[in-house]
Amino acid sequence: MGRGDVGALGVALSLLLVAAAVALSRWQGLRLEASMLWSVLRAMVQLLLVGAALTLVIDPDRPILASWAWVVGMLAYAGDVVRRRAPRIPRLWRLAVGAFGVTSAISLGVVFGLGVLPHEGRTVVPLAGLMIGNAMNASVLVTRRVVEDLRDRRAEVEARIALGHTAREAAHPSLVTALRTALIPQIETTRAVGLVFLPGAMTGLILAGVHPVDAVLVQAVVMFLVLGAAATNATVMALGLPPRLFTADHRPIWLVRTTEH
């Protein structure tokens, strides 16, 4: 087995770690054994399918448009995930997809437009996936937190509107709270990288035999991309939520608690 080459045997042996997790769950009576096994099976099937598809998409002989078409598909799916996490908010899919589009244009525009990384299929799809995935988490957090905070501050918001504030002005404290909640985890992750944990991209490159310094530089680009994308996407989402939570004449539309699907 060469450097970075895991192979089927390596994957099979790594399942011993899953078996340990299942055994611990059974020992402690957590009743998570079936969920763990199903998650592992589903993840393996999904990863194999994605790997096969990516082999075709990022082939150097294929046009770069194939990679960008994959990115467009990820944007649409991520928007649907956000919509399903907050199903009571009207027109949320359009807002989420628009936010992902803005974030992608800015983030990937900097990385590829300024030549930080080569504009190739092997870089476009993985980087877009990292960016969209983390931006999606921030979007879900900010969306749900805005709704919850507006509900908690109902009297305060209605008093602001009664005093002549616009819906956006009345909702501003809730937007700030939601943005802080959504971004602090990513900020803390960025702050602790390298000291508390070694991120996946860097670890994977080192395992594949890349020089540690080169792996660190790539990881730095990835971390900065993720932080910028999360901040941009969460901000666009927060700014776009008031028109969906208030009527045109600034009356609040109070939503029941959203449920996760």
N, C-alpha and C positions, 0 to 999 in steps of 0.2 A: 504494500500500500504506500503510495507516494505522498509527498507533502500536500496536505489539504484534501487528500482523496479519502473520503469516508467509506463509500461503498455500501452495498446492501447488508453485509455482515456487521459493519459498524453501526448502522441504524438499528439492526435487530438487537445488538448488544446494549444499545442505549435504552432500549425498552425496559431493561432491568431497573432503571430509575423510575419509570412509570409504575412498574410492579411494586417498588418500594412505597410509592405514594399511595397506591391502592391498598397495600397492606396496612399502612398507617391509618388510612381512612376507616378500614374495617375494624382495626384494633380499637380506635377511639369512638366507634359508632357514629361516624359522620354521615354515613349513607351517601357518599359521593362516588362510590366505586363505578357505578354505571355511567355517571356523567363524565368521569375521567376517561374511561375506556372509549366512550362514544366520541369525546372531544379529540382524543389521539387518533382514532380511526378517521374521523372527518378531516382533521388537519392534514393527515398523510395523503388522503385522496385528493384534497383540494390543492395541496402543494405539488403533487405529481402532475395534476392537470394543468396547473399554472406553469409549471416548469416546461411541460411539453409545448404549451402555447407560446411561452416566451422564447423558446428555442427557435420557433418560426418567426416571431415578430422581430427579435433583435439580431437576426441573421444579417451579417454585413452586406450580403448581396441584395437584401430587400430594401426598398425605399424607406427613408426615415419617416414618411407619412404613416406607415404602418404602426410605428411606435407612438406617434402622436394620436392616432385613432384609438389606441389602447388607453392613452391618458384621458381622452374625452369620455370613454366608457367609465373610467374610474371616477371622473367628476360627477357623472350622472348617478352612479351608484352611491357615492358618498352623500350626494344631496338627498337621495331617498332614505338613507340611514338617518340623517338629521331629521327629516320629515317624520319618520316613524317614531323617533324618540320624543317628539313633541307634536303629536298628531292634532292637537286642538288649535294650533296656530295656523291661520289661513295663509295660503300661498307661500308656505315656508320652503317648499322644494325650489321654487324659482329664486328665492333669496339665497338659499344655500349654494345652489349651482353658480349663481352670479358671484357670490363671495369666493368660491373655489376658483372661478375663472380669473378674477382679479388677482388673487393670491398666486396662482400659477403663472400669470403673465409677469408679475413683478419678480417672484422668486426665481423661476426658471430663466426669465429674461436676464437677470443678473448673472446667474451661474453660466449660462451658455452664451449670452450676448457679449459678456466681457471676457470670455475665454477661460473662465476658472476651470472648467472641465470640458472635454471634447464633446461636441454635439453629435452623439452617436446613439443608436438604439440601445446599446448596453448601458448607457448612462441616463438616457431620457426616462425610460420606464422605471427603473429602480428608484431614482431620485424623486420622480413625481409620486411614486407610491409612498415613500417615506414622508414627503411633504403633505400629501393629501390625507394620509392616515392620521398624522398628528394634528393637522388643522381640523379634521373632522372631530376628533376628541374635544378640542378646544371649543368648537362650534356647538357641540351638544351641551357641554358644560355651561357656556355662556347663555344659551337659549333657555335651558331649564332654570338656571339661576335667576335670570331676569324675571321670568314668570313668577317664581317663588318669592322673590324680593318685592315685586310690585304687589303681590297679594298680602305680604306681611306689612307693607307700608301703605295699605289702601287708604287709610284716613289721611295720611300725610300727602299722598298723591292727589286725592280729591280736594284737599284744602288748597294745594298749590294751583290747581286748575280753577278753583273758585276765586282765587286771587288774581286770575288773569294770565297765568303761565300757560304756555303751549304744552301739548302732550309730551313733546320731546324734552322740554325744560323740566316738567314734572317728573319724568321718568329718569332724568340724568343721574341722580344718586344711585338708583338701582342698576343702571348700565355700568357705572363705575365699579360698584360692588361685584357685579357679575364678571366683568373683565378681569378684575384682580383675582377672583376665584379661579377663572379659567387659565390664567397665565402663570400664576405662582408655581404650580407643579413643574411646568416646563423650565421656568427660571431656576428653580432649585435643582432640577436635573442637570441643567447646563453648568451650574455652579459646582456641582459635586463630581462632574465627569473627570475620570482619571484618578481621583483620590479615593472615592467611595466605591466606584464600579468602573469596569471597562465596557464601553458600549458595544453593541452587536457588530456594527460595521467594522470597527477597529479590530475586534476580536476575530471576526471572520477573515479579514485580510492577513492578520498575523498567522492564523492557522493555515492560511493558504500559502504562506511562505514569503509574504511581502515584508520588506524591512520595516521595523517598528516605527521609525521616524516618518516614513512615507505613509504608513497606516494612520499615524496620528494626524498628519496634514489632511488626509481625506476625511477623517472623522471630524476634524474641526470644521471643514466646509459643510458637512452633513448637519452638525449641531447648529451652526449658524443659520443654515437653510431652514431647519425645523423651527427654531425659535422665531425667526422672522415670519415664517409662514403662519405659525400659530397666532402670533400677535396681529398680523394683517387680517387673517380670516375672522378671528374673534371680534375685531373692531368693526369690520364691515357688517358682520352679523348683528352686533349690538346696535349699530346705527340704523340698520334696516328693520329692526323689530318694532319700534314705536308705531309706525303706520299700520302694523298688523295687530297691534294690541289696543289701539284707540280708534274711534271713528273719526271721520273727516272734521267734525266739529269738536274734537278733543275730549270726547266722552270715553271713559275706559271700558274696555270689553274684558270683564273679569272672567278668567278661565278657571275651570276646575283643574285639580291637580293632574298633571300629565302622568301617564303610565308608560313604563318601558315595555317594548314589545320585543 
